[in-house]
Amino acid sequence: MKQKLLFIAVIMVFSIHSFAQQIDLSLIPYRQGDKWGYASPDNKVVIAPKYAEAAWFSEGYAAVKSGSKYGYINRAGKMVIPAKFTVAKSFRKGFMPRAGKQGGDSILFAGASLKTDGYEICINTKGARMPKCPAIAENSVVQNRIPVKTVIKEKTYSVPNSAGLFDKIIDDYKMSNSDETYYVAIKNNRYGVFNSKFETIVPFEFDSIKLVRASSPYLEVSQGGMYGIISGKGQMRILPENSRVFSVLAADGKDYIIVKRGGKTYIKDPDNNDIMTMGYSDIIYDGKGGFILTGDDNMRGYYYTDRRMVAPKYSDIQVIEGTNYLLIKTFNGKVGYINAAGSEYFVE
């Protein structure tokens, strides 16, 4: 099972950039055939579809494609910045320095390009080039919100090898509300776990043990090419009878286990409770708070951790982070938007 994010090859390249902004969810890009306009959340057309492409509104403006170039419209549907750009990104707030004012002046700007080489400039709400680009808040840049990865160095242990219990300790952990230390170790090329009292908690009979450092640590184990889950205290939770288990710490702070068995993929929690009882050809966590489902016909849907679900019926799907909307690709290769309830903001 490939655990990676799916990326939709979208014709509207500027729309991907808009997801990083504070988008306006009161007007949804709406497609009618090959033309784009805007609809209200209850799916009533507000701005008639007449553009080749249409991005989300941000700060009162939306980039649209008219002919072969991009311009900007306002919420009334009026073209307020002529379509003259080869690239047009969403408007956002920035700050220009001003003597005597801490933080400077707040100003709206957008990245755009007048050239085919994509060289970007900053424009104001009149469409004029700004002499310099405003500063932006550091945490408004998606890359700056990604936590820095911590490199964990291999530990050295001085635990006495009581009666030859182990050959090598490879990891350790503690359970909540307990001072007990548990050690993941190898003995005769088999993996097991013992505690600080030198009691064997997990028998040394597994091909591998991977410690998952959750709020309550647990273990991914393999045996004879099959995979399962054992609790941090040694109780078997998911028998090693699965072709794969994959642990996920989702955006809601909960742990989920993607389990593949008999050609079907399911979602469970670390205690073997079913989160999703129906099996799919594949399930992938998207890193944004939900799971991409793939049906037997290779169509894709989406499962939210609050148990809302869009059944697999699209050739590709991607959640718009922080919203209840998803970007999809239909069977004929066209893109469109749907909401978490499955309402489609497009007609073919």
C-alpha positions in Angstrom: 0.0 0.0 0.0 1.5 3.3 -1.0 1.4 5.8 1.8 1.7 9.0 0.0 -0.3 12.1 -0.7 -2.3 12.2 -3.9 -1.9 15.3 -6.0 -4.4 16.3 -8.6 -3.0 17.7 -11.8 -5.2 20.7 -12.1 -5.4 23.0 -15.1 -6.1 25.9 -12.7 -2.6 26.2 -11.4 -3.2 29.4 -9.5 -6.1 27.8 -7.5 -3.6 25.6 -5.7 -1.8 28.6 -4.3 -5.1 30.1 -3.1 -5.5 27.2 -0.6 -2.8 28.7 1.6 -4.7 32.0 2.0 -7.7 32.8 4.1 -10.2 31.9 1.4 -13.8 33.1 1.3 -16.2 30.2 1.7 -19.3 32.2 0.9 -18.7 31.9 -2.9 -17.7 28.5 -4.3 -16.1 28.2 -7.8 -18.8 26.6 -9.9 -18.3 24.8 -13.3 -20.9 24.5 -16.0 -19.4 22.4 -18.8 -16.1 24.1 -19.5 -17.0 27.5 -18.1 -16.5 28.7 -14.5 -18.5 31.1 -12.3 -19.5 31.1 -8.6 -22.3 29.6 -6.5 -23.4 30.1 -2.9 -22.9 27.2 -0.4 -26.5 26.1 -1.1 -25.5 25.6 -4.8 -27.3 28.6 -6.3 -25.4 30.3 -9.1 -24.4 33.9 -8.0 -21.8 34.8 -10.8 -22.7 33.3 -14.2 -20.1 30.7 -15.5 -18.2 32.5 -18.3 -14.6 32.1 -17.4 -12.1 29.5 -18.5 -10.9 29.1 -14.9 -11.9 30.5 -11.5 -10.0 30.5 -8.2 -11.4 31.0 -4.7 -12.1 34.5 -3.4 -9.7 35.9 -1.0 -9.8 39.4 0.6 -12.7 40.3 -1.7 -11.0 39.3 -5.0 -10.7 36.2 -7.1 -8.4 35.4 -10.0 -10.2 34.3 -13.2 -9.0 33.4 -16.7 -10.6 35.3 -19.6 -9.3 34.2 -22.9 -5.6 33.3 -22.4 -4.9 35.6 -19.5 -5.8 36.1 -15.9 -7.4 39.0 -14.2 -9.4 39.7 -11.0 -13.1 40.1 -10.3 -14.8 41.4 -7.2 -17.6 39.7 -5.3 -20.2 41.4 -7.6 -18.6 39.7 -10.6 -17.0 42.8 -12.0 -13.6 42.6 -13.6 -11.7 45.1 -11.5 -8.2 44.2 -12.7 -8.0 43.5 -16.4 -7.0 40.0 -17.7 -3.4 40.7 -18.6 -1.4 38.2 -16.4 0.1 34.9 -17.2 0.1 34.0 -13.5 -2.4 35.4 -10.9 -2.3 34.3 -7.3 -4.7 35.2 -4.5 -4.7 38.5 -2.7 -3.4 38.4 0.9 -2.5 40.8 3.7 1.1 42.1 4.0 2.9 44.8 5.8 4.8 47.8 4.5 7.2 49.5 6.9 6.4 53.0 8.1 8.5 55.2 10.4 6.9 55.5 13.8 4.4 52.7 13.4 5.2 49.4 14.9 4.6 46.6 12.4 4.0 49.1 9.5 0.8 49.5 7.5 -1.4 46.5 6.5 -1.8 46.3 2.8 -3.4 43.9 0.3 -1.3 42.4 -2.5 -1.0 39.5 -4.9 1.7 37.7 -6.7 1.3 37.9 -10.5 3.3 37.7 -13.7 3.1 39.7 -16.9 5.6 37.4 -18.7 5.4 33.9 -20.1 8.5 33.0 -18.1 6.4 33.2 -14.9 8.6 35.9 -13.3 6.4 37.3 -10.5 5.8 40.8 -9.3 3.6 42.1 -6.5 0.5 44.0 -7.5 -1.9 46.1 -5.5 -5.7 46.0 -5.7 -5.6 48.4 -8.7 -3.5 45.9 -10.6 -0.4 48.2 -10.5 3.0 46.8 -9.8 4.3 47.6 -6.3 7.8 49.0 -6.0 8.5 46.3 -3.4 6.7 43.3 -2.1 5.2 43.6 1.4 6.4 41.5 4.2 4.1 38.7 5.3 3.6 37.0 8.7 6.0 34.1 9.0 3.3 31.6 10.1 1.2 32.4 7.0 3.7 30.6 4.8 2.7 26.9 4.7 6.3 25.7 4.7 7.0 27.6 7.9 4.1 25.9 9.7 5.6 22.4 9.1 7.3 21.2 12.3 11.1 20.7 12.1 11.9 17.0 12.1 13.8 15.8 15.1 16.7 13.4 14.5 16.6 10.7 17.2 20.1 9.4 17.9 20.6 5.8 18.7 20.6 5.3 22.5 23.3 3.5 24.5 22.0 1.4 27.4 23.7 0.2 30.5 20.9 -2.1 31.6 22.5 -5.3 33.0 21.8 -8.4 30.9 20.0 -10.5 33.5 20.6 -14.2 32.8 21.2 -13.4 29.1 17.7 -12.1 28.6 18.6 -10.1 25.5 21.4 -9.5 23.0 20.7 -5.9 22.3 18.2 -3.2 23.4 17.0 -1.1 20.5 14.4 1.2 22.1 12.5 2.0 25.3 9.3 3.7 26.5 7.1 4.4 29.5 3.4 4.1 29.9 1.3 6.9 31.4 0.8 6.9 35.2 3.7 4.5 35.6 7.3 4.7 36.4 8.0 1.3 34.8 10.4 1.3 31.8 9.8 -1.0 28.9 12.6 -2.1 26.6 12.3 -3.3 23.0 15.1 -5.8 22.5 16.6 -8.5 20.2 17.5 -12.0 21.3 18.7 -14.5 18.7 17.5 -12.2 15.9 14.0 -12.2 17.4 12.2 -9.2 18.8 10.5 -8.9 22.2 9.9 -6.5 25.1 10.9 -6.7 28.8 10.4 -4.3 31.7 12.7 -2.9 34.3 12.0 -5.8 36.6 13.4 -8.1 33.8 10.0 -9.6 33.2 9.3 -10.6 29.6 6.2 -8.5 28.4 6.3 -9.5 24.8 7.9 -12.9 23.9 11.0 -12.9 21.8 9.2 -14.4 18.8 8.6 -11.6 16.4 10.5 -10.8 13.2 10.3 -7.0 14.0 8.8 -4.6 16.5 8.3 -0.9 15.7 7.5 1.4 18.6 4.8 3.9 17.9 5.2 6.8 20.3 1.6 7.8 20.8 0.0 9.3 23.9 -0.2 5.6 25.0 2.7 3.9 23.2 2.0 0.7 21.3 3.9 -1.7 19.0 3.7 -2.7 15.4 4.8 -6.3 15.1 5.5 -8.7 12.3 5.6 -12.4 12.3 6.0 -14.7 9.2 5.4 -11.8 6.9 2.2 -10.7 8.6 1.6 -7.7 10.8 -0.3 -6.8 13.9 -0.5 -4.5 16.9 0.4 -5.1 20.6 -0.3 -2.7 23.4 2.6 -1.1 25.2 1.9 -3.4 28.2 2.1 -6.5 26.0 -1.6 -7.3 25.2 -2.3 -8.5 21.7 -4.7 -6.0 20.1 -4.6 -6.8 16.3 -3.4 -10.3 15.5 -0.4 -10.6 13.1 -2.6 -11.9 10.3 -2.6 -8.8 8.1 -0.5 -8.1 5.0 0.1 -4.6 6.3 -0.7 -2.3 9.3 0.1 1.4 9.1 -0.1 3.7 12.1 -1.4 7.2 11.7 -1.5 10.1 14.1 -4.3 12.2 12.6 -4.9 15.9 12.8 -7.6 15.3 15.5 -4.8 14.0 17.8 -6.1 10.4 17.7 -4.3 7.3 16.5 -5.6 5.2 13.6 -4.4 2.0 12.2 -4.8 1.3 8.4 -5.1 -2.5 8.1 -4.9 -4.5 4.9 -6.2 -8.0 5.0 -7.5 -10.3 2.2 -7.1 -7.7 -0.5 -9.2 -5.2 1.4 -8.2 -2.2 3.5 -9.9 -1.0 6.7 -9.4 1.6 9.5 -9.2 0.6 13.2 -8.0 2.2 16.4 -5.0 0.7 18.3 -7.4 -1.3 20.5 -8.8 -3.1 17.4 -12.1 -1.2 17.4 -13.5 -0.7 13.9 -13.5 2.9 12.7 -14.5 1.8 9.2 -16.0 -1.6 8.8 -16.3 -1.5 5.0 -13.2 -2.6 3.2 -11.7 -0.7 0.2 -9.0 -1.4 -2.3 -6.8 1.1 -0.6 -6.9 3.8 2.1 -4.4 6.6 2.5 -4.2 9.2 5.2 -3.8 12.6 3.4 -2.0 14.4 6.2 -4.8 17.0 6.4 -7.3 15.3 8.7 -8.9 12.6 6.6 -8.5 9.4 4.5 -8.6 9.0 0.7 -10.6 5.9 -0.2 -10.0 3.9 -3.3 -12.7 1.5 -4.5 -12.4 -1.7 -6.5 -13.0 0.3 -9.7 -10.1 2.7 -8.8 -12.5 5.5 -8.1 -11.8 7.7 -5.0 -13.7 9.1 -2.1 -12.9 10.7 1.2 -13.5 9.8 4.9 -13.3 12.5 7.6 -12.3 11.6 11.1 -15.6 12.9 12.4 -17.1 10.0 10.3 -18.5 12.0 7.4 -17.8 10.3 4.1 -17.9 10.9 0.4 -18.3 7.6 -1.4 -15.7 6.7 -4.1 -16.9 8.0 -7.4 -14.2 10.4 -8.6 -10.9 9.6 -10.4 -9.1 11.8 -7.9 -9.9 13.8 -4.8 -8.1 16.3 -2.5 -9.5 18.0 0.6 -9.1 21.8 0.8 -7.4 22.1 4.1 -9.4 23.9 6.8 -12.7 23.8 4.9 -15.5 21.4 4.2 -14.8 21.3 0.5 -12.9 19.0 -1.7 -11.3 19.4 -5.2 -12.2 16.4 -7.4 -11.5 15.1 -10.9 -14.4 13.5 -12.7 -14.2 10.3 -14.8 -13.8 12.5 -17.9 -10.8 14.4 -16.5 -12.5 17.6 -15.6 -12.1 19.2 -12.2 -14.7 20.6 -9.8 -15.6 21.1 -6.2 -17.8 19.2 -3.8 -18.7 19.7 -0.1 -18.3 17.2 2.7 -22.0 16.1 2.2 -21.2 15.2 -1.5 -23.0 18.1 -3.1 -21.4 18.9 -6.4 -20.6 22.4 -7.5 -20.5 21.6 -11.2 -22.6 20.2 -14.0 -21.2 18.5 -17.1 
